[in-house]
Amino acid sequence: MTLAAVPATPIMSDVPARRTAFVELEKVTHAYGRGERQVRALDETSLLIEKGDFVALVGPSGCGKSTILKLVTGLINASSGYVFIAGRQVGAEPVRVGMAFQNPTLLPWLTLRENVMLPLKIVPPFRQEYYAKRKGEFRDRIEALLAQVGLAGFSDKYPWQLSGGMMQRASLCRALIHEPQLLMLDEPFGALDQFTREELWAIMQDLWIAHRPTVLLVTHDLKEAAYLANRICVMQARPGRIIDDRVVPFARPRTIEIVRRQAI
């Protein structure tokens, strides 16, 4: 799934116009529902993510990891506090966002190539050039990216003709094809078997090294976080908040053996 830009929200006059980090949460809270049914999903939380960084959020179910993703993309508003993206309050400045989820969400009636091409059809500035470049430059870009993740020769296949791991590779390609500034990964490898998952960790690392988007990863898997991320933010159970923020000490490129042998 992709978003052309985070949706617009009102800009508060007493909030600084520019911030230094690419993503910043400042004393943010969020509650779902009202009154007696209100659930406080996120307690006061602050977080800084620099441009091009790769940050993993880990913690038990219900600790607010996905809530943070929704706040950063503007899908929900903070109950209190502020969210800044690219130096402005969320929604004030267009930001290209790519998203990949636990389920690949590919459209079954489209080929692999057509699924990956969707962001180029709907996300500016690519959509203005779509009809002129879809059979040339854009097609070549898709073929190159599919080859990078081991899907060369599968462009004309439909999702139902692919394995779960192959569909998830295509989903990552779709999330990256429009050169997102911000890549949101919500447990994209969680439904896969261990062998496929570790193979896709290596592919995701290669994609990040090649393209360097700013990445926010939600995962329950500490090994996955240690393999992929530059920083790991550990969250406590509801109401969620970050209780530890630690730099991953392993040099890149990483191997699964390094993560298995060493502890953070």
C-alpha positions as CSV (number, residue, x, y, z in Angstrom):
1,M,0.0,0.0,0.0
2,T,1.2,3.5,-0.7
3,L,0.2,7.0,0.3
4,A,0.9,10.0,-1.9
5,A,1.2,12.2,1.2
6,V,0.1,12.2,4.8
7,P,-3.3,13.9,5.0
8,A,-3.6,17.5,6.0
9,T,-4.2,18.5,9.6
10,P,-4.6,22.0,11.2
11,I,-1.3,23.8,11.9
12,M,-1.0,25.2,15.4
13,S,0.4,28.7,15.5
14,D,2.4,28.1,18.7
15,V,4.3,25.1,17.2
16,P,7.7,25.8,15.8
17,A,7.6,25.8,11.9
18,R,10.7,23.7,11.4
19,R,12.3,20.8,13.2
20,T,15.6,19.1,12.7
21,A,14.7,15.4,12.7
22,F,12.9,13.8,9.7
23,V,10.3,12.2,12.1
24,E,9.6,13.6,15.5
25,L,7.0,12.7,18.2
26,E,6.9,15.2,21.0
27,K,5.1,14.1,24.1
28,V,2.5,12.3,22.0
29,T,-0.5,10.4,23.6
30,H,-3.4,8.6,21.9
31,A,-6.6,7.1,23.2
32,Y,-9.2,5.2,21.3
33,G,-12.9,5.7,22.2
34,R,-14.5,7.9,24.7
35,G,-15.8,7.9,28.2
36,E,-15.9,4.5,30.1
37,R,-14.9,2.7,26.9
38,Q,-11.8,4.8,26.2
39,V,-8.6,2.9,25.9
40,R,-5.4,4.7,26.4
41,A,-3.2,3.1,23.7
42,L,-0.2,5.3,23.9
43,D,1.2,7.1,27.0
44,E,3.4,10.2,26.6
45,T,6.0,9.3,24.0
46,S,8.8,11.2,22.3
47,L,10.8,9.8,19.4
48,L,13.4,11.3,17.0
49,I,14.2,9.6,13.7
50,E,16.8,11.1,11.4
51,K,16.5,11.1,7.6
52,G,17.6,7.7,6.2
53,D,17.6,6.0,9.5
54,F,16.1,2.5,10.1
55,V,14.2,2.2,13.4
56,A,12.4,-0.8,14.8
57,L,9.6,-0.7,17.4
58,V,9.3,-3.9,19.4
59,G,7.1,-4.9,22.2
60,P,4.0,-7.0,23.2
61,S,0.7,-6.9,21.3
62,G,-1.3,-3.8,22.2
63,C,1.7,-1.7,23.3
64,G,1.1,1.0,20.7
65,K,3.5,0.1,17.9
66,S,1.0,0.3,15.1
67,T,-0.6,3.4,16.7
68,I,2.7,5.1,16.2
69,L,2.7,4.1,12.5
70,K,-0.8,5.6,12.1
71,L,0.2,8.8,13.9
72,V,3.3,9.3,11.7
73,T,1.3,8.7,8.5
74,G,-1.5,11.0,9.6
75,L,-4.1,8.2,9.6
76,I,-5.0,9.2,13.2
77,N,-4.4,12.4,15.2
78,A,-2.6,12.6,18.5
79,S,-4.8,13.1,21.6
80,S,-2.1,15.4,22.9
81,G,1.4,16.3,21.8
82,Y,2.8,16.9,18.3
83,V,4.0,14.8,15.3
84,F,6.4,16.4,12.9
85,I,7.4,15.0,9.5
86,A,10.1,16.5,7.3
87,G,10.4,19.4,9.6
88,R,6.7,20.4,9.7
89,Q,3.6,19.2,11.6
90,V,2.2,16.1,10.0
91,G,0.2,16.9,7.0
92,A,1.7,20.4,6.4
93,E,4.2,19.2,3.8
94,P,3.7,16.5,1.1
95,V,5.8,13.4,1.9
96,R,5.9,10.2,-0.2
97,V,5.1,7.2,2.0
98,G,5.4,3.5,1.2
99,M,3.8,0.9,3.3
100,A,4.0,-2.9,3.6
101,F,1.9,-5.1,5.8
102,Q,1.9,-8.6,7.2
103,N,-0.4,-9.6,4.3
104,P,0.9,-8.5,0.8
105,T,-2.5,-7.1,-0.3
106,L,-1.8,-7.6,-4.0
107,L,-4.7,-7.2,-6.3
108,P,-5.5,-10.7,-7.7
109,W,-6.7,-9.5,-11.1
110,L,-3.5,-7.6,-11.9
111,T,-0.2,-9.1,-12.9
112,L,2.9,-8.7,-10.7
113,R,4.1,-5.8,-12.9
114,E,0.8,-4.1,-12.8
115,N,0.6,-4.4,-9.0
116,V,4.0,-2.9,-8.5
117,M,3.3,-0.1,-11.0
118,L,0.2,1.1,-9.1
119,P,2.0,3.8,-7.0
120,L,3.5,5.3,-10.2
121,K,-0.1,5.6,-11.5
122,I,-1.5,7.4,-8.5
123,V,1.4,9.2,-6.6
124,P,2.7,12.6,-7.7
125,P,4.9,13.5,-9.5
126,F,5.0,10.1,-11.2
127,R,1.3,10.1,-12.1
128,Q,1.7,13.1,-14.4
129,E,4.2,11.0,-16.5
130,Y,2.5,7.7,-16.2
131,Y,1.0,7.3,-19.6
132,A,4.1,8.6,-21.3
133,K,6.5,6.3,-19.4
134,R,4.5,3.2,-18.4
135,K,5.7,1.1,-21.3
136,G,9.3,2.4,-21.2
137,E,11.1,4.0,-18.2
138,F,8.6,2.9,-15.6
139,R,8.4,-0.7,-16.9
140,D,12.2,-0.9,-16.9
141,R,12.4,0.4,-13.4
142,I,9.9,-2.3,-12.2
143,E,11.8,-5.1,-14.0
144,A,15.1,-3.9,-12.4
145,L,13.5,-3.8,-8.9
146,L,11.8,-7.2,-9.3
147,A,15.2,-8.7,-10.4
148,Q,16.8,-7.2,-7.3
149,V,14.5,-9.2,-5.1
150,G,14.8,-12.4,-7.1
151,L,11.6,-12.1,-9.1
152,A,13.1,-11.7,-12.6
153,G,10.8,-13.4,-15.1
154,F,7.7,-13.3,-12.9
155,S,6.3,-9.9,-14.1
156,D,3.4,-11.4,-16.0
157,K,2.4,-13.8,-13.3
158,Y,-0.7,-13.2,-11.1
159,P,-0.6,-13.2,-7.3
160,W,-2.4,-16.5,-7.1
161,Q,0.4,-18.1,-9.1
162,L,3.1,-17.1,-6.5
163,S,4.2,-18.3,-3.1
164,G,3.6,-16.2,0.0
165,G,7.3,-15.2,0.1
166,M,7.2,-14.2,-3.6
167,M,4.1,-12.0,-3.0
168,Q,5.8,-10.3,0.0
169,R,8.8,-9.5,-2.2
170,A,6.5,-8.0,-4.7
171,S,4.8,-6.0,-1.9
172,L,8.2,-4.6,-0.9
173,C,8.8,-3.6,-4.5
174,R,5.5,-1.8,-4.7
175,A,6.3,0.0,-1.4
176,L,9.6,1.2,-2.9
177,I,8.9,1.8,-6.6
178,H,7.8,5.4,-6.1
179,E,11.0,6.3,-4.2
180,P,9.3,7.0,-0.8
181,Q,10.9,9.3,1.7
182,L,9.3,7.3,4.5
183,L,8.8,3.5,4.5
184,M,6.4,2.0,7.0
185,L,6.7,-1.7,7.7
186,D,4.0,-3.3,9.8
187,E,5.2,-6.8,10.6
188,P,5.7,-7.6,6.8
189,F,7.5,-10.9,7.5
190,G,5.4,-12.1,10.4
191,A,3.3,-14.6,8.4
192,L,6.2,-16.3,6.7
193,D,8.1,-19.4,7.7
194,Q,11.5,-18.9,9.3
195,F,13.6,-19.8,6.2
196,T,11.6,-17.4,4.0
197,R,11.6,-14.7,6.7
198,E,15.4,-14.7,7.0
199,E,15.8,-14.7,3.2
200,L,13.6,-11.6,3.1
201,W,15.5,-9.9,5.9
202,A,18.6,-10.0,3.7
203,I,16.6,-8.7,0.7
204,M,15.2,-5.8,2.8
205,Q,18.7,-4.9,4.1
206,D,20.0,-4.8,0.5
207,L,17.0,-2.6,-0.6
208,W,17.6,-0.2,2.3
209,I,21.3,0.1,1.6
210,A,20.5,0.7,-2.1
211,H,17.7,3.2,-1.7
212,R,18.1,4.6,1.9
213,P,14.5,5.6,2.7
214,T,13.7,6.5,6.3
215,V,12.2,3.3,7.7
216,L,10.0,2.6,10.7
217,L,9.5,-1.2,11.3
218,V,7.0,-2.8,13.7
219,T,7.9,-6.3,14.8
220,H,7.7,-8.8,17.6
221,D,10.9,-10.4,16.6
222,L,14.0,-9.1,18.3
223,K,16.3,-11.0,15.9
224,E,14.5,-9.3,13.0
225,A,14.9,-5.9,14.6
226,A,18.6,-6.6,15.3
227,Y,19.2,-7.7,11.7
228,L,17.5,-4.9,10.0
229,A,17.4,-1.8,12.2
230,N,20.0,0.8,13.2
231,R,18.0,1.5,16.4
232,I,15.6,-0.6,18.4
233,C,12.9,1.1,20.5
234,V,11.4,-1.2,23.1
235,M,7.8,-0.5,24.2
236,Q,5.9,-1.5,27.3
237,A,2.4,-3.0,27.4
238,R,-0.7,-0.7,27.4
239,P,-0.6,2.1,27.9
240,G,2.3,1.9,25.5
241,R,5.4,4.0,25.7
242,I,9.1,3.7,24.8
243,I,11.1,2.4,27.7
244,D,14.4,1.7,25.9
245,D,16.0,3.1,22.8
246,R,19.2,1.3,21.8
247,V,21.6,1.5,18.9
248,V,22.3,-1.8,17.1
249,P,26.1,-2.3,17.2
250,F,26.5,-4.7,14.2
251,A,28.2,-3.4,11.0
252,R,26.5,-3.7,7.6
253,P,26.0,-5.7,5.6
254,R,24.8,-8.1,8.3
255,T,24.4,-11.8,8.3
256,I,21.9,-13.9,10.3
257,E,24.9,-15.7,11.9
258,I,26.0,-12.4,13.4
259,V,22.6,-11.8,14.9
260,R,22.4,-15.3,16.3
261,R,25.8,-15.2,17.9
262,Q,25.7,-11.8,19.5
263,A,23.4,-10.1,21.9
264,I,22.6,-6.4,21.8
